[in-house]
Amino acid sequence: MKNLKEGKLGESMEQLKLFSNGGNYIYWFLYIEDEPILKSLKNHSDFEKTMQKIKDKFWAKHERIKEALVDEGLI
């Protein structure tokens, strides 16, 4: 976020893209796109695609966990 505060949108977007390559997201990250500090980054052409990638990975993992819990009879 330091880069974003300094107005370095390209570098900030690259960091978000690197983060999107991970897969261990916690639920609150789904709400980060509404943070005021990201307002300027939302205009970047890759922002929506990158945020969607993060959301898709989060929900896919959520579904896998749910299926495992169902298979184990835990829910």
DSSP file (Angstrom, degrees, kcal/mol; ACC not computed):
  #  RESIDUE AA STRUCTURE BP1 BP2  ACC     N-H-->O    O-->H-N    N-H-->O    O-->H-N    TCO  KAPPA ALPHA  PHI   PSI    X-CA   Y-CA   Z-CA
    1    1 A M     >        0   0    0      0, 0.0     4,-2.4     0, 0.0     5,-0.2   0.000 360.0 360.0 360.0 -21.0    0.0    0.0    0.0
    2    2 A K  H  >  +     0   0    0      1,-0.2     4,-1.6     2,-0.2     6,-0.2   0.925 360.0  51.2 -57.5 -44.1    3.0    2.3    0.4
    3    3 A N  H  4>S+     0   0    0      1,-0.2     5,-3.0     2,-0.2    -1,-0.2   0.886 108.7  51.4 -59.8 -39.3    3.4    2.5   -3.4
    4    4 A L  H >45S+     0   0    0      1,-0.2     3,-1.6     3,-0.2    -1,-0.2   0.902 107.0  52.5 -66.2 -40.8   -0.3    3.4   -3.7
    5    5 A K  H 3<5S+     0   0    0     -4,-2.4    -1,-0.2     1,-0.3    -2,-0.2   0.829 108.7  51.9 -62.2 -31.1    0.0    6.2   -1.1
    6    6 A E  T 3<5S-     0   0    0     -4,-1.6    -1,-0.3    -5,-0.2    -2,-0.2   0.404 121.9-108.1 -87.3   2.9    3.0    7.5   -3.1
    7    7 A G  T < 5S+     0   0    0     -3,-1.6     2,-1.4     1,-0.2    -3,-0.2   0.660  73.7 139.4  82.8  16.2    0.9    7.5   -6.3
    8    8 A K     >< +     0   0    0     -5,-3.0     4,-2.2     1,-0.2     5,-0.2  -0.614  17.4 165.1 -94.3  76.5    2.7    4.6   -7.9
    9    9 A L  H  > S+     0   0    0     -2,-1.4     4,-2.6     1,-0.2    -1,-0.2   0.880  70.2  53.5 -63.7 -41.2   -0.4    2.9   -9.4
   10   10 A G  H  > S+     0   0    0      1,-0.2     4,-2.0     2,-0.2    -1,-0.2   0.923 111.8  44.7 -61.2 -45.5    1.5    0.6  -11.7
   11   11 A E  H  > S+     0   0    0      1,-0.2     4,-1.9     2,-0.2    -1,-0.2   0.885 113.2  51.6 -66.5 -38.4    3.6   -0.8   -9.0
   12   12 A S  H  X S+     0   0    0     -4,-2.2     4,-2.1     2,-0.2    -2,-0.2   0.899 108.9  50.3 -64.9 -40.6    0.6   -1.1   -6.7
   13   13 A M  H  X S+     0   0    0     -4,-2.6     4,-2.4     1,-0.2    -1,-0.2   0.898 107.9  53.4 -65.5 -39.7   -1.3   -3.0   -9.3
   14   14 A E  H  X S+     0   0    0     -4,-2.0     4,-2.3     1,-0.2    -1,-0.2   0.890 108.2  50.5 -61.9 -39.0    1.7   -5.4   -9.8
   15   15 A Q  H  X S+     0   0    0     -4,-1.9     4,-2.3     2,-0.2    -1,-0.2   0.901 109.8  49.9 -65.2 -40.5    1.7   -6.1   -6.1
   16   16 A L  H  X S+     0   0    0     -4,-2.1     4,-2.1     2,-0.2    -2,-0.2   0.891 110.1  51.3 -64.9 -38.8   -2.1   -6.9   -6.2
   17   17 A K  H  X S+     0   0    0     -4,-2.4     4,-0.8     2,-0.2    -2,-0.2   0.915 109.3  49.8 -63.8 -43.0   -1.5   -9.2   -9.1
   18   18 A L  H >< S+     0   0    0     -4,-2.3     3,-0.9     1,-0.2     4,-0.3   0.917 110.6  50.6 -60.8 -42.8    1.2  -11.0   -7.2
   19   19 A F  H >< S+     0   0    0     -4,-2.3     3,-1.7     1,-0.2    -1,-0.2   0.878 103.3  59.7 -61.0 -38.4   -1.1  -11.3   -4.3
   20   20 A S  H 3< S+     0   0    0     -4,-2.1    -1,-0.2     1,-0.3    -2,-0.2   0.705  93.3  66.7 -66.4 -18.4   -3.8  -12.7   -6.5
   21   21 A N  T << S+     0   0    0     -3,-0.9    -1,-0.3    -4,-0.8    -2,-0.2   0.637  91.5  76.5 -76.7 -13.5   -1.5  -15.6   -7.5
   22   22 A G    <   -     0   0    0     -3,-1.7     3,-0.1    -4,-0.3    -3,-0.0   0.167  67.5-156.0 -74.6-157.9   -1.7  -16.9   -3.9
   23   23 A G        +     0   0    0     34,-0.0     2,-0.6    35,-0.0    -1,-0.1   0.346  62.5  95.2-166.9   9.0   -4.7  -18.7   -2.6
   24   24 A N        +     0   0    0      2,-0.0     2,-0.3    37,-0.0    34,-0.0  -0.483  52.4 158.5-110.6  62.1   -4.9  -18.4    1.1
   25   25 A Y        -     0   0    0     -2,-0.6     2,-0.3    29,-0.1     0, 0.0  -0.594  33.1-139.8 -88.3 144.4   -7.3  -15.5    1.3
   26   26 A I    >   -     0   0    0     -2,-0.3     3,-2.2     1,-0.1     4,-0.4  -0.744  30.3-105.8-100.0 155.9   -9.4  -14.7    4.3
   27   27 A Y  G >  S+     0   0    0     -2,-0.3     3,-1.8     1,-0.3     4,-0.3   0.775 112.3  64.9 -54.8 -34.8  -12.9  -13.5    3.9
   28   28 A W  G >  S+     0   0    0      1,-0.3     3,-1.7     2,-0.2     4,-0.3   0.757  87.5  71.3 -65.1 -20.8  -12.4   -9.9    4.8
   29   29 A F  G X  S+     0   0    0     -3,-2.2     3,-1.3     1,-0.3     4,-0.4   0.778  83.6  70.4 -65.9 -22.6  -10.1   -9.4    1.7
   30   30 A L  G <  S+     0   0    0     -3,-1.8     3,-0.3    -4,-0.4    -1,-0.3   0.737  99.7  48.8 -63.5 -20.4  -13.3   -9.7   -0.4
   31   31 A Y  G X  S+     0   0    0     -3,-1.7     3,-1.8    -4,-0.3    -1,-0.3   0.468  82.8  93.8 -96.8  -3.2  -14.2   -6.3    1.0
   32   32 A I  G X  S+     0   0    0     -3,-1.3     3,-2.2    -4,-0.3     6,-0.2   0.787  70.5  70.6 -64.7 -27.3  -10.9   -4.5    0.4
   33   33 A E  G 3  S+     0   0    0     -4,-0.4    -1,-0.3    -3,-0.3    -2,-0.1   0.706  94.2  58.0 -65.2 -15.1  -12.0   -3.2   -3.0
   34   34 A D  G <  S+     0   0    0     -3,-1.8    -1,-0.3     3,-0.0    -2,-0.2   0.457  79.4 115.6 -90.0  -1.4  -14.3   -0.8   -1.1
   35   35 A E  S X  S-     0   0    0     -3,-2.2     3,-1.6    -4,-0.2     4,-0.3  -0.484  70.4-132.1 -70.0 134.8  -11.5    0.7    0.9
   36   36 A P  G >  S+     0   0    0      0, 0.0     3,-1.7     0, 0.0     4,-0.3   0.817 103.2  65.3 -57.1 -32.2  -11.0    4.4    0.1
   37   37 A I  G 3  S+     0   0    0      1,-0.3     3,-0.3     2,-0.1     4,-0.2   0.769 100.2  52.2 -64.6 -22.9   -7.2    4.0   -0.3
   38   38 A L  G <> S+     0   0    0     -3,-1.6     4,-1.7    -6,-0.2     3,-0.3   0.428  77.9 102.6 -91.2   1.3   -7.9    1.8   -3.3
   39   39 A K  T <4 S+     0   0    0     -3,-1.7     4,-0.4    -4,-0.3     3,-0.3   0.896  83.9  44.8 -52.4 -45.9  -10.1    4.3   -5.0
   40   40 A S  T >4 S+     0   0    0     -3,-0.3     3,-0.9    -4,-0.3    -1,-0.3   0.831 109.8  56.0 -70.4 -30.5   -7.4    5.4   -7.4
   41   41 A L  G >4 S+     0   0    0     -3,-0.3     3,-1.9    -4,-0.2     6,-0.2   0.768  91.0  73.1 -73.0 -24.6   -6.3    1.8   -8.2
   42   42 A K  G 3< S+     0   0    0     -4,-1.7     6,-0.2    -3,-0.3    -1,-0.2   0.753  89.3  61.2 -60.7 -23.5   -9.9    1.0   -9.3
   43   43 A N  G <  S+     0   0    0     -3,-0.9    -1,-0.3    -4,-0.4    -2,-0.2   0.586  79.2 108.2 -80.3  -9.8   -9.3    3.0  -12.5
   44   44 A H  S X  S-     0   0    0     -3,-1.9     3,-1.4    -4,-0.2     4,-0.5  -0.450  78.0-126.1 -69.4 141.2   -6.5    0.7  -13.5
   45   45 A S  T 3  S+     0   0    0      1,-0.3     4,-0.3     2,-0.1    -1,-0.1   0.736 107.5  46.3 -62.6 -24.0   -7.4   -1.6  -16.4
   46   46 A D  T 3> S+     0   0    0      1,-0.1     4,-2.4     2,-0.1    -1,-0.3   0.478  86.7  91.8 -96.3  -3.4   -6.4   -4.7  -14.6
   47   47 A F  H <> S+     0   0    0     -3,-1.4     4,-2.7    -6,-0.2     5,-0.2   0.945  87.5  43.1 -61.2 -53.3   -8.1   -4.0  -11.2
   48   48 A E  H  > S+     0   0    0     -4,-0.5     4,-2.4    -6,-0.2    -1,-0.2   0.910 115.7  49.1 -61.4 -43.6  -11.5   -5.7  -11.9
   49   49 A K  H  > S+     0   0    0     -4,-0.3     4,-1.9     2,-0.2    -1,-0.2   0.902 113.2  47.2 -63.4 -41.4   -9.9   -8.7  -13.5
   50   50 A T  H  X S+     0   0    0     -4,-2.4     4,-1.9     2,-0.2    -2,-0.2   0.911 112.4  48.4 -68.4 -43.0   -7.5   -9.1  -10.6
   51   51 A M  H  X S+     0   0    0     -4,-2.7     4,-2.4    -5,-0.2    -2,-0.2   0.882 110.4  52.5 -64.8 -37.1  -10.1   -8.7   -7.9
   52   52 A Q  H  X S+     0   0    0     -4,-2.4     4,-3.0    -5,-0.2    -1,-0.2   0.886 106.2  53.9 -65.9 -37.6  -12.3  -11.2   -9.7
   53   53 A K  H  X S+     0   0    0     -4,-1.9     4,-2.3     2,-0.2    -1,-0.2   0.923 109.7  47.9 -60.2 -44.7   -9.5  -13.7   -9.7
   54   54 A I  H  X S+     0   0    0     -4,-1.9     4,-2.4     2,-0.2    -2,-0.2   0.929 113.7  47.0 -62.2 -45.9   -9.1  -13.3   -6.0
   55   55 A K  H  X S+     0   0    0     -4,-2.4     4,-2.8     2,-0.2     5,-0.2   0.921 111.2  51.0 -62.9 -44.9  -12.8  -13.8   -5.4
   56   56 A D  H  X S+     0   0    0     -4,-3.0     4,-2.1     1,-0.2    -1,-0.2   0.913 111.8  46.9 -61.1 -43.1  -13.0  -16.8   -7.7
   57   57 A K  H  X S+     0   0    0     -4,-2.3     4,-2.2    -5,-0.2    -1,-0.2   0.908 112.1  51.0 -65.7 -41.2  -10.1  -18.5   -5.9
   58   58 A F  H  X S+     0   0    0     -4,-2.4     4,-2.4     1,-0.2    -2,-0.2   0.952 113.3  43.7 -60.0 -50.0  -11.6  -17.7   -2.5
   59   59 A W  H  X S+     0   0    0     -4,-2.8     4,-2.2     1,-0.2    -1,-0.2   0.823 111.1  54.4 -69.6 -31.0  -15.1  -19.1   -3.4
   60   60 A A  H  X S+     0   0    0     -4,-2.1     4,-2.1    -5,-0.2    -1,-0.2   0.918 111.4  45.1 -65.8 -42.8  -13.6  -22.2   -5.0
   61   61 A K  H  X S+     0   0    0     -4,-2.2     4,-2.5     2,-0.2    -2,-0.2   0.910 110.8  54.3 -66.0 -41.1  -11.6  -23.0   -1.9
   62   62 A H  H  X S+     0   0    0     -4,-2.4     4,-2.4     1,-0.2    -2,-0.2   0.913 109.2  48.3 -56.5 -44.2  -14.7  -22.3    0.2
   63   63 A E  H  X S+     0   0    0     -4,-2.2     4,-2.6     2,-0.2    -1,-0.2   0.892 109.7  51.8 -66.8 -40.2  -16.7  -24.8   -1.9
   64   64 A R  H  X S+     0   0    0     -4,-2.1     4,-2.1     2,-0.2    -1,-0.2   0.910 111.5  47.4 -62.5 -41.7  -14.0  -27.4   -1.5
   65   65 A I  H  X S+     0   0    0     -4,-2.5     4,-2.3     2,-0.2    -2,-0.2   0.921 111.6  50.6 -64.8 -43.5  -14.0  -27.0    2.2
   66   66 A K  H  X S+     0   0    0     -4,-2.4     4,-2.4     1,-0.2    -2,-0.2   0.927 110.2  49.5 -60.2 -45.6  -17.7  -27.2    2.4
   67   67 A E  H  X S+     0   0    0     -4,-2.6     4,-2.8     1,-0.2    -1,-0.2   0.894 110.2  50.9 -61.1 -40.5  -17.8  -30.4    0.3
   68   68 A A  H  X S+     0   0    0     -4,-2.1     4,-1.7     2,-0.2    -1,-0.2   0.899 110.4  49.0 -64.8 -40.0  -15.1  -32.0    2.6
   69   69 A L  H  <>S+     0   0    0     -4,-2.3     5,-2.8     2,-0.2     6,-0.9   0.882 112.1  48.5 -66.8 -38.0  -17.2  -31.1    5.6
   70   70 A V  H ><5S+     0   0    0     -4,-2.4     3,-1.6     3,-0.2    -2,-0.2   0.932 109.6  52.4 -65.1 -46.1  -20.3  -32.6    4.1
   71   71 A D  H 3<5S+     0   0    0     -4,-2.8    -2,-0.2     1,-0.3    -1,-0.2   0.845 110.0  49.1 -58.7 -34.4  -18.4  -35.7    3.1
   72   72 A E  T 3<5S-     0   0    0     -4,-1.7    -1,-0.3    -5,-0.2    -2,-0.2   0.490 114.8-118.6 -84.0  -2.9  -17.3  -36.1    6.7
   73   73 A G  T < 5S+     0   0    0     -3,-1.6    -3,-0.2    -4,-0.3    -2,-0.1   0.729  79.1 124.7  73.9  21.2  -20.8  -35.6    8.0
   74   74 A L      <       0   0    0     -5,-2.8    -4,-0.2    -6,-0.2    -5,-0.1   0.701 360.0 360.0 -88.6 -20.0  -19.8  -32.5    9.8
   75   75 A I              0   0    0     -6,-0.9    -5,-0.2    -9,-0.1    -1,-0.1   0.305 360.0 360.0-138.7 360.0  -22.4  -30.3    8.2
